[in-house]
Amino acid sequence: MKEQKVKAGKKWLYISTGIFSVVWYIAYAIGAMEDFDNRWSDLRLHMPKILAAYSGYRGEKFTFLFGNKINKAADPKMTISAIDDYTLSQYGWPVKRRYYGLLVDQLKKLGVKAIGVDVLLFEPDKDNPENDRRYVEAVARAGNVVNLAAIDYETGKIKLPLKGLAQASAYIAHPNSDLAMDRDGYVRKFFMFYKGWDTDDDGGEDKFLTYKDLKAGRLRCEPGCADRRIPSLGMATYAIFSGKTLFELQAKYGGEPLRLNYRYPVLRKAHPAWDKDPNSLIQSAYRHISVADIIEGRLSAEEKESLKGGITLLGATALGAFDHVPSPFLTQLPCVEVHATTIDNIIYKDQLKEVDAFWMTMLILILPWVAVFLGRYPIKSMVIASFSIMGTILAADIWLRANLYDMPFIVVILVFFLPFLYIVVDKGLSEGREKKWIKNTFGQYLSPKVVDLITKDPSKLSLGGEKREMTAYFLDMAGFTSMSEKMSPEELTAMLNEYLSAFTEVILKHDGTVDKYIGDCIVAFWNAPLDQADHRKLAVLAAVDCQDEMTRLNTSLTRFSVKPACRVGVNSGPMVVGNMGSRTRLSYTVMGDSVNLASRLEGANKFFHSKIMTSEETFKDLKDQFDYRYLGSIRVVGKAIPVKVYEPFARKGAAAPEVKEMLGHYETALAKFEKGDYRSALKDFKAALAARPGDGPSQFYIETCEQYVKEVPKDWDGSFNLTSKG
């Protein structure tokens, strides 16, 4: 039944894992977890800063530890000509176009190679048209300025800049960052050429906006740009800076949107040439240079160096006067910096790339099965292995990011973690039930230490029938029948409970397994269910300590008039151990000839009048660890091969003085007996009995010697034949 439940559980686990893998892949494919992955991507960029703050690091925090692999500073030659608060205080809002003209002239003088204007200039200046003319003329003179047209993606409607500006500009571009904006309002991808339309609903773009569609007259970039798609502000500005044609740039960047690799922000002085206020700082990735400072010629050497031979984008940064989006580093990033980021990425060819779809598919379909595979190990091992795998995934994610691959980390980590979590919880509940079952099943006849070992690692428990080398132990109360005649049932039961409980504690103390109670008999064994290399020694120690416990009980239990004795038989050898019984009632027990011999040895104590009898198989390697005596060689009922048997008394050197004295005479006598010198042996056996009055084996050999002095049995071969089972 249990095996059937296990098989059914595994089948369900395999089916559910397969379904989970497929569902998770579909969720990944449709972008259901994109927001979570985006949040992780942002957090990953901030992790070096967070770790640096905790460590007290005083350098650039975004490049702490692995930060220098995933975070990069902006190109110093990429600047923002900022319409900042100071510019508005000087020139008002909106800024007159003539100031833009002055700005373009100054930038040209400063050696700026490409200028992108992120300002929409549509309506003419009705109060003073001269302002518009001055700007258009400045743009025409410069020859390196990009201006914007407005395009409505839903309607395809185009709005051109003020009259003459399209023809004067090096390129007309689009500023639309919303074409690939994520659901959370972040711009993580950017179409470098205006996104096309799918007019036939076949899933592919088939209509694109070109310069011809602007209908702006002859443009400065023609004839080379006439059939080219409208570039973004960043793309057009880069075309001027690099000298590359829109034809070759469109071939390279005209497909999927650019995955932006944002630069980390730094603090800089707002007006380094003249503002002495130390708190006048700007936090931005790209250097912001005030438009007013440029027009008025109040620039620091560092600002001039950044402008010379570089790229600058004109855009509003004044509070309340600029359009902004959140970025991985800043909650309010001026959109002009998004365009700057696209240019920076293209220059350094470090835009982000997606992990190949094949590898993502493999990860999503395989990782849940890795968690299932680990489920066959103990929880501790499973947790260690699983967290190692998740740590490896994290390290791989950082490594991939350092190599410009943006892996959907949350998708990958959860496709492993969720099955792992389910299996751990299920395994924990199962192991809890299993441990409870183990304690209920084995707690009464295994030592707490052994039960604890099994509950910690149930894999050590073997419940199926198996053959193994073991030690069997039988303890029986001597004279139980005569005792029962002298005591009431209540007294007899109480006495048995006292003695058997004490003997059981001794057996469990020595890590024995209590098999069963048969009336006044205890059956126990060692080396199952756990391996015990010293099982023979443990069983003999239990036998010796049970005899000591018997002496103590007979002294302390004064309410019982009867003072019982006990006999112990111990044997080692191959045995079969496991759950045995009927289909409805099982018992964890042992069986085999070696078990039967242990039972015979317990009964054979009656023959020698000894208290403990162990076989040579049990005792042969323990002789230097105990005070003992050799009882002789016996044939038990049903066995033709004799067995040498021994009686241990105590741990080496711990026997009572009278026992030690007795053993000296006994060993001398036994040596003479084995040589056939029965008359001389008789004298020494009597000395042994005198040293320890009532010693059963000494009395046995005295009687035997007296008989053999008269006549030795004809079939005597040195072994005693037992005529009953005891």
C-alpha positions in Angstrom: 0.0 0.0 0.0 2.8 2.4 1.0 4.7 1.6 -2.2 1.6 2.2 -4.3 1.1 5.6 -2.6 4.8 6.5 -3.3 4.4 5.5 -7.0 1.2 7.5 -7.3 2.9 10.5 -5.7 5.8 10.3 -8.0 3.6 10.0 -11.0 1.6 13.1 -10.0 4.9 15.0 -9.3 6.2 14.2 -12.8 2.9 15.2 -14.5 2.6 18.5 -12.5 6.3 19.3 -13.2 5.8 18.8 -16.9 2.7 21.0 -16.9 4.4 23.7 -14.8 7.3 23.8 -17.2 5.1 24.3 -20.2 2.9 26.9 -18.5 5.9 28.8 -17.2 7.4 28.9 -20.7 4.2 30.3 -22.1 4.1 32.9 -19.4 7.7 33.9 -20.3 6.9 34.0 -24.0 4.0 36.4 -23.6 6.0 38.6 -21.2 3.8 37.9 -18.2 6.7 38.3 -15.8 8.5 41.1 -17.7 7.8 43.7 -14.9 9.4 41.5 -12.3 12.5 40.9 -14.4 12.7 44.7 -15.1 12.6 45.4 -11.4 15.4 42.9 -10.9 17.5 44.3 -13.7 17.3 47.7 -12.0 18.1 46.3 -8.6 21.1 44.4 -9.9 22.6 47.7 -11.1 22.1 49.1 -7.6 23.5 46.1 -5.7 27.1 47.3 -5.8 26.0 50.6 -4.3 24.0 48.9 -1.6 26.9 46.6 -0.7 29.3 49.5 -0.8 27.2 51.4 1.7 27.1 48.5 4.1 30.9 48.0 3.8 31.8 51.6 4.3 33.5 51.8 0.9 34.3 55.5 0.1 35.0 55.3 -3.6 32.5 55.3 -6.5 29.8 53.0 -5.1 28.3 52.0 -8.4 31.6 50.2 -9.4 32.1 48.5 -6.0 33.0 44.7 -6.3 31.3 43.5 -9.5 29.9 46.9 -10.2 32.8 47.8 -12.5 31.7 44.8 -14.7 28.0 45.8 -15.1 28.0 49.6 -14.5 29.7 52.1 -16.8 30.3 55.8 -16.6 29.1 58.0 -19.4 31.3 59.1 -22.3 32.7 62.5 -21.2 32.4 63.7 -24.9 28.6 63.2 -24.7 27.1 66.3 -23.0 23.7 67.9 -22.4 23.3 71.6 -23.3 20.9 72.2 -20.5 18.0 74.6 -20.5 18.3 74.8 -16.7 16.9 77.0 -14.0 19.7 79.5 -14.5 19.0 79.7 -18.2 15.4 80.4 -17.6 16.2 83.1 -15.0 18.4 84.8 -17.7 16.2 84.4 -20.8 12.7 83.5 -19.6 10.4 80.7 -20.8 9.9 79.8 -23.5 13.4 80.7 -24.6 13.5 82.9 -27.7 14.8 81.2 -30.8 17.5 83.8 -31.3 19.1 82.4 -28.1 19.1 79.0 -29.7 20.8 80.5 -32.7 23.5 82.1 -30.4 23.9 78.7 -28.7 24.4 76.9 -32.0 27.0 79.5 -33.1 28.9 79.2 -29.8 28.8 75.4 -30.0 30.2 75.5 -33.5 33.0 77.7 -32.3 33.8 75.4 -29.4 34.3 72.6 -31.9 31.2 70.5 -31.2 31.0 67.8 -33.9 27.3 67.0 -33.7 24.3 68.8 -32.2 20.9 67.3 -31.5 18.0 69.5 -30.5 15.5 67.8 -28.2 13.1 70.8 -28.4 10.0 70.9 -30.5 10.0 74.1 -32.5 6.7 74.3 -34.5 4.9 77.6 -34.1 6.5 80.7 -35.4 7.4 83.6 -33.2 4.5 86.0 -34.1 5.9 88.8 -32.0 9.3 88.8 -33.6 9.8 86.5 -36.7 13.4 87.6 -36.7 14.0 85.3 -33.8 13.1 82.3 -35.9 15.2 83.5 -38.9 18.3 83.9 -36.7 18.0 80.3 -35.4 17.4 78.8 -38.9 20.4 80.7 -40.3 22.6 79.5 -37.4 21.5 75.9 -38.1 22.3 76.3 -41.7 25.7 77.8 -41.0 26.6 75.0 -38.5 25.6 72.2 -40.9 25.7 69.6 -38.0 22.4 70.2 -36.3 19.5 67.7 -36.0 16.0 69.1 -35.4 12.7 67.3 -34.7 9.4 66.6 -36.4 6.4 65.3 -34.5 4.8 62.1 -35.6 1.5 60.6 -34.3 1.9 56.8 -34.5 -1.8 56.1 -34.4 -2.8 58.4 -37.3 0.5 58.7 -39.1 0.1 62.5 -39.0 3.3 64.5 -39.3 4.1 68.0 -38.0 7.2 69.7 -39.4 9.3 72.3 -37.5 9.0 76.0 -38.2 9.5 77.2 -41.8 12.9 76.6 -43.3 14.3 74.7 -40.3 13.8 71.2 -42.0 15.8 72.4 -45.0 18.6 74.0 -42.9 19.0 71.0 -40.6 21.5 68.2 -41.3 18.7 65.8 -40.5 15.1 65.8 -39.3 14.5 63.1 -36.7 11.8 61.8 -34.3 12.0 62.0 -30.5 9.4 59.3 -29.8 10.6 57.3 -26.8 7.1 55.9 -26.2 7.2 53.6 -29.2 8.8 50.8 -27.1 8.0 52.1 -23.6 7.4 49.4 -21.0 4.2 49.1 -19.1 5.7 50.7 -16.0 6.7 53.8 -17.9 10.4 53.0 -18.2 12.2 53.4 -21.5 14.4 50.3 -21.6 14.3 49.9 -25.4 14.4 52.5 -28.2 13.5 52.4 -31.9 16.5 53.9 -33.6 14.4 54.4 -36.8 10.7 55.2 -36.6 8.6 52.1 -36.0 6.7 50.7 -39.0 3.1 49.6 -39.3 1.6 46.2 -39.9 -1.1 47.1 -42.4 -2.0 43.5 -43.5 -2.1 42.1 -40.0 0.3 39.3 -40.7 2.5 40.0 -37.7 5.2 41.8 -39.6 5.8 45.5 -40.4 5.3 46.4 -44.0 4.9 50.2 -44.1 7.6 52.6 -43.0 7.9 56.3 -42.7 10.6 57.8 -45.0 11.9 61.3 -45.7 9.7 61.4 -48.8 6.7 61.1 -46.5 7.7 64.3 -44.7 6.9 66.4 -47.8 9.2 69.1 -46.5 10.8 70.1 -49.8 14.4 69.4 -50.7 16.3 68.5 -47.5 20.0 69.0 -46.9 20.6 65.2 -46.5 19.2 64.4 -50.0 19.5 62.6 -52.3 21.1 60.0 -50.0 18.3 60.1 -47.4 15.2 60.4 -49.6 14.2 56.7 -49.3 15.6 56.2 -45.8 13.4 55.8 -42.8 13.1 58.6 -40.3 15.8 58.2 -37.7 15.6 58.9 -34.0 17.3 62.1 -32.6 20.1 59.9 -31.3 20.5 58.0 -34.5 20.6 61.1 -36.7 23.0 62.9 -34.3 25.3 59.8 -34.3 25.2 59.7 -38.2 26.6 63.3 -38.2 29.2 62.4 -35.6 30.4 59.1 -37.2 30.1 60.2 -40.8 28.1 57.1 -41.6 25.2 57.1 -44.0 21.6 56.4 -43.0 21.7 53.5 -45.4 24.3 51.6 -43.5 22.9 52.6 -40.1 19.4 51.5 -41.1 20.7 48.1 -42.2 22.2 47.7 -38.8 19.7 49.4 -36.4 16.5 49.4 -38.4 15.0 46.2 -36.9 14.5 45.5 -33.3 14.7 48.3 -30.8 18.0 49.0 -29.1 18.1 47.6 -25.5 19.5 50.5 -23.5 22.5 50.1 -21.3 22.1 53.1 -19.0 25.2 54.9 -17.5 25.3 55.5 -13.7 24.9 59.0 -12.4 27.6 61.1 -10.7 27.6 64.4 -8.9 29.1 67.4 -10.7 29.2 71.2 -10.1 26.4 73.0 -11.8 28.4 76.0 -13.0 32.0 75.1 -12.3 33.4 78.2 -14.0 31.8 80.7 -11.7 29.5 79.2 -9.0 31.4 78.8 -5.8 28.5 77.3 -3.8 29.7 73.8 -2.9 26.1 72.6 -2.7 25.3 73.6 -6.2 25.4 70.1 -7.7 23.8 68.1 -10.4 23.4 64.4 -10.3 23.3 63.0 -13.8 25.0 60.4 -16.1 26.0 63.0 -18.7 27.6 66.4 -18.0 24.9 69.1 -18.0 26.3 72.4 -19.3 24.1 75.4 -18.8 22.9 77.0 -22.1 23.3 80.4 -20.5 26.9 79.6 -19.6 27.6 78.5 -23.2 26.0 81.6 -24.7 27.8 83.9 -22.2 31.1 82.1 -22.6 31.4 81.3 -18.9 32.7 77.7 -19.2 35.4 75.8 -17.3 38.3 74.2 -19.1 36.8 70.8 -18.3 33.4 71.8 -19.9 35.2 73.1 -23.0 37.2 69.9 -23.3 34.0 67.9 -23.1 32.4 69.9 -25.9 35.3 69.9 -28.3 35.0 67.2 -30.9 32.1 65.7 -29.0 28.3 65.4 -29.2 25.9 67.6 -27.3 22.1 67.4 -27.1 20.0 70.5 -26.3 17.2 69.7 -23.9 15.3 71.2 -21.0 16.3 70.2 -17.4 14.8 73.1 -15.5 12.3 72.0 -12.8 8.9 71.7 -14.3 10.1 72.5 -17.8 11.2 69.1 -19.1 9.6 65.8 -20.0 11.0 63.0 -18.0 10.9 59.2 -17.5 12.1 56.9 -14.7 15.4 55.1 -15.3 17.2 52.3 -13.6 19.2 54.9 -11.7 17.0 58.0 -11.4 13.2 58.3 -10.8 13.1 61.4 -13.0 15.4 61.3 -15.9 15.2 64.1 -18.5 14.3 62.4 -21.8 17.2 64.1 -23.5 19.4 61.7 -21.5 17.6 58.8 -23.0 18.7 60.0 -26.5 22.2 60.5 -25.1 22.2 56.9 -23.9 21.3 55.6 -27.3 24.2 57.4 -28.8 26.6 56.3 -26.1 25.6 52.7 -26.5 26.1 52.8 -30.3 29.5 54.4 -30.0 30.7 51.8 -27.6 28.7 48.9 -29.1 27.6 47.9 -25.6 23.8 47.9 -26.0 22.2 45.0 -24.2 21.3 41.7 -25.9 18.7 39.1 -25.1 19.8 35.6 -24.1 19.3 33.2 -27.1 15.7 31.8 -27.1 17.0 28.3 -27.4 18.9 28.5 -24.1 16.0 30.2 -22.4 13.7 27.4 -23.5 16.2 24.7 -22.3 16.5 26.4 -18.9 12.8 26.8 -18.4 12.1 23.2 -19.4 15.0 21.5 -17.5 15.4 23.4 -14.3 12.1 22.2 -12.7 13.3 18.6 -13.2 16.6 19.4 -11.5 14.5 20.4 -8.4 12.6 17.1 -8.8 15.8 15.2 -9.0 17.2 16.8 -5.9 14.0 15.8 -4.1 15.4 12.3 -3.6 18.0 13.5 -1.2 17.5 14.6 2.5 16.2 18.1 3.0 19.5 19.4 4.3 21.4 18.1 1.3 18.6 19.3 -1.0 18.6 22.8 0.4 22.4 23.1 0.2 22.5 21.9 -3.4 19.5 24.1 -4.4 20.9 27.2 -2.9 24.2 26.4 -4.6 22.3 26.2 -7.9 20.5 29.4 -7.3 23.8 31.1 -6.3 25.2 29.8 -9.6 22.2 31.3 -11.5 22.8 34.6 -9.8 26.5 34.5 -10.6 25.7 33.6 -14.2 23.2 36.5 -14.4 25.9 38.9 -13.3 28.4 37.4 -15.6 26.0 37.6 -18.5 25.2 41.2 -17.7 28.9 41.9 -17.7 29.0 40.5 -21.2 26.0 42.6 -22.2 23.3 39.8 -22.1 20.2 40.7 -20.1 18.8 37.4 -18.8 15.3 37.3 -17.4 16.6 36.3 -14.0 13.3 36.2 -12.2 11.8 33.8 -14.8 14.9 31.5 -14.5 15.2 31.6 -10.8 11.5 31.1 -10.1 11.2 28.2 -12.6 13.7 26.4 -10.3 12.7 27.9 -6.9 9.0 27.3 -7.1 9.3 23.5 -7.7 12.1 23.4 -5.1 9.9 25.2 -2.6 7.0 22.8 -3.3 9.2 19.7 -3.0 10.8 21.0 0.2 7.4 21.7 1.8 6.0 18.4 0.7 9.1 16.6 1.7 9.1 18.3 5.1 5.5 17.3 5.7 6.3 13.8 4.5 9.4 13.5 6.6 7.4 14.9 9.5 4.9 12.1 9.0 7.7 9.6 8.5 9.5 10.7 11.6 6.3 10.5 13.6 5.8 7.0 12.2 9.4 6.0 13.0 9.1 7.2 16.6 5.7 5.5 17.0 7.0 2.3 15.5 10.5 2.1 16.9 10.4 4.4 19.9 9.4 1.6 22.3 12.1 -0.9 21.3 15.0 1.3 20.1 17.2 3.5 22.2 16.4 7.3 21.9 19.8 7.8 20.3 19.1 5.3 17.6 15.6 6.6 17.0 17.1 10.1 16.7 19.6 9.0 14.1 16.9 7.3 12.1 14.5 10.3 12.2 17.3 12.6 11.1 18.1 10.3 8.2 15.4 7.8 7.4 17.5 6.5 4.5 19.5 4.6 7.1 16.4 2.6 8.0 16.0 -0.6 6.1 12.6 -2.1 6.7 12.5 -4.8 4.0 13.7 -8.3 4.9 17.5 -8.6 4.5 20.2 -11.0 5.6 23.0 -9.5 7.7 25.5 -10.3 10.4 23.8 -9.6 13.8 23.8 -10.5 17.5 20.7 -12.0 19.1 20.0 -11.7 22.8 17.6 -13.7 25.0 17.0 -12.9 28.7 14.7 -15.0 30.7 13.6 -14.8 34.4 14.7 -18.1 36.1 12.1 -20.1 38.0 9.2 -18.0 36.7 6.7 -20.9 37.1 7.5 -21.4 40.8 7.4 -17.7 41.3 3.9 -17.4 39.8 2.7 -20.0 42.3 3.9 -18.0 45.2 2.5 -14.6 44.1 -0.9 -13.2 43.2 -1.4 -12.2 39.6 -1.3 -8.5 40.6 2.0 -9.0 42.4 3.5 -11.1 39.6 2.6 -8.5 37.0 4.0 -5.6 39.1 7.2 -7.5 39.7 7.6 -8.4 36.0 7.0 -4.8 35.0 9.7 -3.5 37.4 12.3 -6.0 36.3 11.6 -6.1 32.6 11.5 -2.3 32.4 14.9 -2.1 34.1 16.4 -4.7 31.8 14.8 -2.9 28.7 16.5 0.3 29.8 19.9 -1.4 30.0 19.4 -2.9 26.5 18.4 0.4 25.0 21.3 2.2 26.8 23.6 -0.1 24.8 21.7 0.7 21.5 20.0 -2.6 21.3 16.7 -3.2 19.5 14.0 -4.8 21.7 12.3 -7.3 19.5 9.6 -8.7 21.7 8.5 -9.8 25.2 7.5 -13.4 25.6 6.1 -13.7 29.1 9.1 -13.2 31.3 11.5 -13.3 28.4 13.1 -10.4 26.5 14.3 -10.9 22.9 16.6 -8.2 21.5 19.2 -7.8 18.7 21.9 -5.6 17.5 23.2 -4.3 14.1 19.7 -3.5 12.8 18.1 -1.3 11.7 21.3 0.7 11.8 24.8 -0.7 11.2 26.7 -1.2 14.4 30.3 -2.4 14.0 30.6 -3.3 17.7 27.3 -5.1 18.0 28.9 -8.1 19.7 30.4 -6.0 22.4 27.3 -4.0 23.0 25.2 -7.2 23.5 27.7 -8.7 26.0 27.8 -5.4 27.9 24.0 -5.4 28.1 24.1 -9.0 29.4 26.7 -8.0 32.1 24.8 -4.9 33.1 21.5 -6.7 33.3 23.0 -9.1 35.8 24.2 -6.1 37.8 20.8 -4.5 37.5 19.2 -7.8 38.8 21.4 -7.6 41.9 20.4 -3.9 42.5 16.7 -4.6 42.0 16.7 -7.6 44.4 18.1 -5.3 47.0 16.0 -2.2 46.4 12.6 -3.8 45.7 11.8 -4.9 49.2 8.1 -5.1 48.7 8.5 -8.4 46.8 9.3 -11.4 48.9 10.6 -13.3 45.9 14.1 -12.5 44.7 14.4 -13.8 41.1 17.4 -14.5 39.0 17.8 -14.2 35.2 19.7 -16.1 32.5 21.0 -14.5 29.3 22.0 -16.2 26.0 23.9 -14.3 23.4 24.9 -15.5 19.9 26.1 -13.8 16.7 25.9 -14.8 13.1 23.8 -14.4 9.9 20.2 -13.6 10.5 17.2 -12.3 8.5 15.7 -9.1 9.8 12.7 -7.1 8.6 9.0 -6.5 8.8 7.4 -9.9 9.1 3.9 -11.2 9.8 0.6 -11.0 8.0 -0.7 -8.5 5.5 -2.5 -6.6 8.2 -0.1 -6.9 11.1 3.7 -6.7 10.8 6.5 -6.9 13.3 10.1 -5.8 12.9 11.9 -9.0 14.0 14.8 -11.4 13.3 14.9 -15.1 12.5 17.3 -17.8 11.5 19.5 -20.5 13.0 21.7 -18.0 14.7 18.7 -16.6 16.5 17.6 -20.1 17.6 21.1 -20.8 19.0 20.9 -17.6 21.1 17.7 -19.0 22.6 19.3 -22.4 23.2 22.3 -20.8 24.9 19.9 -19.0 27.3 18.4 -22.3 28.2 21.8 -24.0 28.4 22.6 -21.9 31.4 20.6 -24.4 33.4 23.0 -27.1 32.4 26.1 -25.3 33.8 24.0 -23.3 36.4 25.6 -20.2 34.9 23.9 -16.7 34.4 25.3 -15.6 31.0 26.3 -17.8 28.1 27.8 -16.4 24.9 28.9 -18.3 21.9 32.5 -18.2 20.6 31.2 -16.4 17.5 30.2 -13.6 19.8 33.0 -13.7 22.3 36.1 -14.7 20.4 37.3 -11.1 19.8 36.2 -9.7 23.2 38.3 -11.8 25.6 40.7 -9.0 26.4 37.8 -6.7 27.2 36.0 -8.7 29.9 36.6 -10.8 33.0 35.2 -14.2 31.9 35.5 -17.9 32.0 35.3 -20.7 29.5 32.3 -22.9 30.3 33.0 -25.6 27.8 31.9 -27.1 24.5 28.3 -28.0 24.1 25.9 -29.5 21.5 22.5 -28.0 21.7 19.4 -30.0 20.7 19.2 -30.4 17.0 22.8 -29.5 16.3 25.7 -31.9 15.6 28.5 -29.4 15.6 29.6 -28.4 19.2 29.8 -24.7 20.2 32.3 -23.3 22.6 30.6 -21.1 25.2 31.7 -18.5 27.7 30.4 -16.7 30.7 31.5 -13.0 31.1 31.3 -11.3 34.5 32.3 -7.7 34.1 34.4 -5.4 32.1 38.1 -6.2 32.2 39.4 -5.9 35.8 36.1 -4.9 37.2 34.9 -8.3 38.6 34.4 -8.6 42.4 37.3 -10.0 44.4 35.7 -13.3 45.2 35.0 -13.8 41.4 38.6 -13.0 40.6 39.8 -15.5 43.2 37.3 -18.1 42.0 38.5 -17.6 38.4 42.1 -18.3 39.3 41.2 -21.8 40.7 38.6 -22.4 38.0 40.9 -21.9 35.1 43.6 -24.1 36.7 40.9 -26.8 37.3 39.5 -26.6 33.8 42.9 -26.9 32.2 43.4 -30.2 34.1 39.9 -31.3 33.3 40.5 -30.9 29.6 43.7 -33.0 29.9 41.7 -35.8 31.6 43.2 -35.3 35.1 39.8 -35.3 36.7 41.0 -36.2 40.3 43.4 -33.2 40.4 40.9 -31.0 38.7 38.3 -31.9 41.4 40.5 -30.4 44.1 40.8 -27.1 42.2 37.1 -26.9 41.4 36.4 -27.3 45.1 38.8 -24.4 45.8 36.9 -22.3 43.3 33.6 -23.1 44.9 35.1 -22.2 48.3 36.2 -18.9 47.0 32.8 -18.2 45.6 30.2 -20.2 47.5 27.2 -21.2 45.3 29.1 -20.8 42.0 27.1 -23.0 39.6 29.7 -24.0 37.0 32.2 -24.9 39.7 29.6 -27.1 41.3 28.7 -28.6 37.9 32.3 -29.6 37.2 32.8 -31.0 40.8 29.9 -33.4 40.1 31.2 -34.2 36.6 34.8 -34.8 37.9 33.4 -37.1 40.6 31.6 -39.1 38.0 34.5 -39.2 35.5 36.9 -40.3 38.3 34.8 -43.4 38.6 34.1 -43.9 34.9 34.4 -41.7 31.8 31.5 -42.0 29.3 32.3 -44.1 26.3 31.2 -41.4 23.8 33.0 -38.5 25.6 34.7 -36.3 23.0 35.2 -33.2 25.2 31.8 -31.7 24.4 28.6 -31.9 26.5 25.4 -33.0 24.8 22.3 -31.1 25.9 19.3 -33.4 26.1 16.7 -30.6 26.2 16.1 -27.1 24.9 16.4 -25.7 28.4 
